[in-house]
């Protein structure tokens, strides 16, 4: 049976999430939006002092790779991961690869255009030389 004190205490995971949000200067609205969570989910969790589901935690941790999952969930370790670049979301990596592929295509097209321009310039120079020799 829960005592009155236990029923009014905020779950430790919410306390730690709130600490992270304060550290990063994030609002509950921002975390909801950036994590792809339902509008008002975190606001309601804080207001009603309810814990978070595993899917909610997963969404938050995916949105904030610097946030140490071990610290958030069980309170062990540091708030932030030591190597923020170690947990880059795959979507970011895929986006960079797509951007690089597009840049590579653009470079190939530019090289072709430059080669065509050089060829035309050489042909024009050759034609001018032939004309001057014929007139001369």
Secondary structure, DSSP 4 states (H G I P E B T S, - for coil): ---HHHHHSPPHHHHHHHHHHHHHT--HHHHHHHHTPPTTHHHHHHHHT----HHHHHHHHHH-TTB-HHHHHH--S-SB-S-GGGG--HHHHHHHHHHHHHHHHHHHHHHHHHHHHHHHHHHHHHHHHHHHHHH-
